[in-house]
Structure formats: structure tokens, C-alpha cells
Amino acid sequence: QVQVVESGGGLVQAGGSLRLSCAASVSIFSINVMGWYRQAPGKQRESVAQITWSGSTNYADSAKGRFTISRNNANKTVYLQMNSLKPEDTGVYYCKVYGPGYEYWGQGTQVTVSS
């Protein structure tokens, strides 16, 4: 059974920082891309950042310059360092691990940014 488990969410004031972690219990050779997505109340889930096995990254415009995605392949873990947080960053953050023919989602971790 594949498990994808997020941690690190919480309540923070605007301008603060949080670091999210996601651990995946899948074969290390199966992991292609790991990414973070978020869903704000009443809105659709949206992409935040992704990182490939080789370390190539992609960010949503809203995350550029404030968020940094990184991964530890040995530990099958991906991180999202979020700085200069804004109230509009509030939502449930989900981790996805995916590749050709498969994708696995975590249960999500709540991030709340107060103004």
C-alpha cells in the first residue's frame, strides 16, 4: 500500500514562514515527480510547485520568489519552504507523487495565514 504523508502545516501570521514535508512510501525507482498543490475554501485545487527526480523545478507564479521546493531522494521526501506568507496562501496543501501511469496523493495539511 502506497502512503504519501504530509506534515508541517499550521497557523502563521502574514509575513511568516512554514516548512511543509511529504514522505512517500513508494519504491524510490518509481518516483518521477513530487509536487505540492493547494485548495483554498470554495476554490479548485491548484498547482504550487513540482520537482523532478533530477531536481528540475516548476513554480506557480504566486509561489515564485517566496516558496522553495526541494527533495531528498534517499529519504523519498519533498519539502516546501514557504516564506513571506500571505492570507491568500491559506488552504489545504496536498502532496502528489506521480509518474507514467500512476499518481498518489496525500491527505493534505492545513495552512492558515492570518492578516
N, C-alpha and C positions, 0 to 999 in steps of 0.2 A: 504494500500500500504506500503510495507516494504521499508525503506530507510536505507542505510548504507553510512555515510558521513565521509570522511577523511579530515584531516587538518594538518597543521604544516610543509608542505614541503617548500623548498626554495633553495637558493644558499648559499653554505658554502665552505670555503677553506678546503683543505685536513688537517686532524687532528682535525677538528672542530666537533661540536655536533649538533644534531637536535632531537626534540621530536615530533613524529607523534601521532595523536589522531584519533580514529574512534568511532563514535557514531552510535548505531544501534537502530532503532525504531521498534523492534520486541518484542513480549511478552518475558519477562525475563525467563519464564519457557521453552521457545522454544530454547534458546541459548545453544548450546553444546560446540562448539569450535569457537574461534575467532582467526584469523590469518592474517599475513602480507605476501604479495607476491610482487615481483618487476619484471619489464620488462625493460631491457636495450634496447637502439635502435638496431634494427636488430636481437634481440635475443628473445627466448621464455620466457614466464613468468615463474618465479621460486619461490620456497618457501623460505621465510626468517625465519619466526618464527610463532609458534602457541601456544595457551594456552587454556586449557580446563576449564570447569566450576569450577572444583575443584582446579585449579591452576597449574596443571602439564604443563610443558613447553617442547618445542622441537625447536631446532635451526638448521639452515643450518650451515655447517662447516664454511662458510665465515662469519657468524654472531657471532659465539661463542667467548666469551670474549670481544666483543665490543658492542653488542646490548643486550638490556634487554626488554622483553615483559612483560606487566602486564595488569591487568584488574580490573575494578570496576563493579561488578555485579549489584550493586544497580543502577548505572547510565548507565548500558549497554554500557560501553565504554572500549576500549582496547587501550593501549599505546605502542609505540615502542621508547625507548630511544636509540639513535644511537650515539656512541662515536667513536673517532679515525677514522673518516670517510675517505674513500679513493676515488679517482676518479672512480674506478670500482664499487662503490656503486651507481653511478649515474643511474637514471631510474625513471619510474613511479611506485610508491608504491600503491598497492591496498590492501584494507581490505576485508576479506571474513568472513562471519558468516555462519556456517553450522552445520548440524546435520543429523540424519537419515531422508533421503528423501527430504532434502532441502538444498539450499545454496544461499546466497545473496552476491553480490559484490558491492563494492562502485565504484565511477567513477575514483578514483585514484588521487594522489597528486605527483607533480614533485619534485624530489630531484636531485640537481645538485651539484657535488663536484668538485671544480676546483683545479688544481695542482699548 
